[in-house]
Structures are given as structure tokens and as C-alpha cells.
């Protein structure tokens, strides 16, 4: 398709989202081909916190079965019981909902093999794959609070899914926006321009 790809979840995805998924899958392929036991994957819109070296140095304290450790995520809800203090304010958590974002994470070869096997054909954003929405049984953990936040001032290139799918979701309105469409567009405009949403 010239504009996007029909996903497993029946959305059209933008070229940017497809390219992002492709780049992550290529890293998994590289890990498998070269037998790389572990990698840290960072996107280009991240900020590295001062505590990151200390967090990485404590990897021997991570749960033995971890395969993917989110260093950046959307603050997905995590279990209040299944958490382990790492140091200071940082904890290792298990998520009770699917975490989003692929801005920064650690991945083991065993996890890369699972994601690579499930990732083709490309039919979902990268963080839907890493967030285990397909039930791939990658053993996910995360660091809370986020230690690799996204840089909100960075101009992203993967947005536009709403515009691409507007007609599929709300139907053709002959050029007139539906109330729901107008509200969503207003909210997206606030997110792009408002200092409140960037804080």
C-alpha cells in the first residue's frame, strides 16, 4: 500500500511506523545472526538520565528470567506486589498492562529470537510487538520510574495514524468533521503545541 500497512489489528500504519518496526526487527536479526547475547536499543529521541550507568551496573540484580527490560515506557500500570527495589527511587516491575514505547530497552538474545519470529510480516508498530500484545511470552520487566525519557522537543516522524485512518474509523463525512473527529484533532493539536503536555 502506498500509505501504510494493514496490521494484525486492522489499522493502517504510517510509513514512519513501518520503518521504525523494520529497524527494530533488523537489530533482532543482527543479534541472531551474530549470536549477540544482549543489546541495549535506543531511539534517537531519548534523554539518558544521570543514574543510567548505575542502573546498568546492577544488572546482576535483575530477575534471572528477564528477556526484555524496559528503560523507557509510557508508565504502564505495574503490579504493586511483583516489584523489586534496585536502588534509590528505582524499582524493577512487572507490568499488568501492555507497555508502550521502544525508546530505550535492554533485550536478550532469547527475547530477540521470539520477537523476530513473530515480527514478520510487519503488521504492527514496534512497541506493540515489544509490549507483548500477541502473547509471545517474552519475559518483560521494566524500570520505574522511567530512566530514559523521551525528548518532547524532538520532532517525531512516525505520527499521522489518526489522519490515515480517519475515514475507516468515522466514515466519510463529505468534508465535514464529526464531533468525535474534531475533539481528537483538538487534543492532538494541544499535545503538539502546549507546554503543559510537554512537561
Secondary structure, DSSP 8 states (H G I E B T S, - for coil): --S-EE-TTS-EE-HHHHHHHHHHHHHHHHHHHHT--EEEEE-TTB---TTHHHHHHTGGGS-TT-SEEESS-----EEEEEEEEEETTEEEEEESS-----SEEEEEHHHHHHHHHHH-S--S-HHHHHTTTT-----EEEEES-SS-B-TTS--SS--HHHHHHHHHH---TT---HHHHHHHHHHHHHHH-HHHH-
